[in-house]
Amino acid sequence: MRTIQVSFPSPREWCEADLGSLIATAFAVLVLLAVLSSCSPTPRPEPPIALEPGLLAEGEDSFGTFYAYVPTTVPEKPEILVLVHGTPQEGETAESSAEYLATSWVDFAEEQGFVLIAPTFNQEDFSSRLGDHALSGYRGLFGRQIGADEWVLRLVRAHQEAFGSASEQFYLYGHSAGGQFTGRFLVTHPESVKRAVISSAATYPQPNTEVAWPFGMGELHADVEWAPDTVLHVDIVPDEQTWLAATQVPLTVIVGLSDTAELPRSLIPGQKGSNRYVIARNWVQDMAAFAEANGLESRFRLEIVPGIGHSMSGLMPYSQEALISQ
C-alpha cells in the first residue's frame, strides 16, 4: 500500500497567507482528493438475481455469465444447488455447456424446490494458457480476475440474501472437469457445502503434502499465464484441517465402471491410477484412511455404475439421487 503524507497550514498560517496562496493550497487539496479517489478500487456491482419462477435466466455478472433457475413453487428458504460444467466438447462453448447442464436439471429443481446456479467458466477468464495442462484453470479454483471458488461463493451469497437463506450451506455438483472443481472446492470451503456429488472426475486433491496444489495438499508457488502479457503469481499453502473437515461433508463420488480410458500422466499428476474409475476408488479410500488417522470417520462414499462410461447424462439419475439421499 502506498502512503501519501499531506501537510496542512496551521490556523495562523491560514490567516497570514495571501489570497493567491490560499487558492493554490485549496486547488492542491482538490487535486489530491481526486487522485486518491481514482486510486480507490471501484466497488463491483452485485450480480443480478434470478427471481422469476419457472424461467431459466441468463445473468451477466462482472466476472462472467451464469444461468439460474427458480422453481415455480419456491419454499420459504429454498436450498441452492450449484452445477459445475465440464470441459466443453468440440464445437461447444462454456456458455452452451453451462446452459445445457442447467436445463438438464430443471425437472429435478422443480421436484425438490431447489434454486439452480450454473456458472460459466469461459476460456479467457477461467482456463489459462498454462492452466489447461499444468494448473487446471477453474478446475484448480483459479481465475484471471477472481478465483473460480470465490466467484461461486459470490453468486451463491447474492441468491441466498435474495431468498432469505444467507450464510446457509448449499449443494454442489460437478461432472468431469466440474467434478475436479467440486473436489477442490470441498477441501477449501467445507463449511459452505451441505452435500456434494462428483461425477467422472479425472483428478482429485490428494491428502498428500508431497503433491502440490491443485493435485494434492502440498504448497504451490507459481506463475499462471492467462495470456502472453498476463501472468498471475500464486502462493497457495493448503490447510490440512480443511481436508479433515471436508471428510465430514456427505460426498458421493460416482463413476461408470466402463470409464476406463487411459489418461496421459501429464494430465493426472499425483493421482493413484491411470483411469477415472481406479483414481476415484483410490481417492475415496485414501481420504477415509486420512480421516481415520486423525480420529474421524469419512462421510465420502463411492458409487460404481455398471455399463456406463464417461457420460454425464448416463450418470445424472444416480447423481440426483445421491444429492437428496440421507
Secondary structure as GFF3:
##gff-version 3
##sequence-region A 1 326
A	DSSP	alpha_helix	11	16	.	.	.	ID=ss1
A	DSSP	alpha_helix	19	39	.	.	.	ID=ss2
A	DSSP	beta_strand	56	61	.	.	.	ID=ss3
A	DSSP	beta_strand	64	69	.	.	.	ID=ss4
A	DSSP	beta_strand	80	84	.	.	.	ID=ss5
A	DSSP	alpha_helix	94	104	.	.	.	ID=ss6
A	DSSP	alpha_helix	106	112	.	.	.	ID=ss7
A	DSSP	beta_strand	115	119	.	.	.	ID=ss8
A	DSSP	alpha_helix	123	126	.	.	.	ID=ss9
A	DSSP	pi_helix	131	135	.	.	.	ID=ss10
A	DSSP	three_ten_helix	137	140	.	.	.	ID=ss11
A	DSSP	alpha_helix	148	162	.	.	.	ID=ss12
A	DSSP	beta_strand	170	175	.	.	.	ID=ss13
A	DSSP	alpha_helix	177	188	.	.	.	ID=ss14
A	DSSP	three_ten_helix	190	192	.	.	.	ID=ss15
A	DSSP	beta_strand	193	199	.	.	.	ID=ss16
A	DSSP	beta_strand	220	227	.	.	.	ID=ss17
A	DSSP	beta_strand	230	236	.	.	.	ID=ss18
A	DSSP	alpha_helix	240	246	.	.	.	ID=ss19
A	DSSP	beta_strand	251	256	.	.	.	ID=ss20
A	DSSP	three_ten_helix	265	267	.	.	.	ID=ss21
A	DSSP	alpha_helix	276	293	.	.	.	ID=ss22
A	DSSP	beta_strand	300	305	.	.	.	ID=ss23
A	DSSP	alpha_helix	312	324	.	.	.	ID=ss24
###
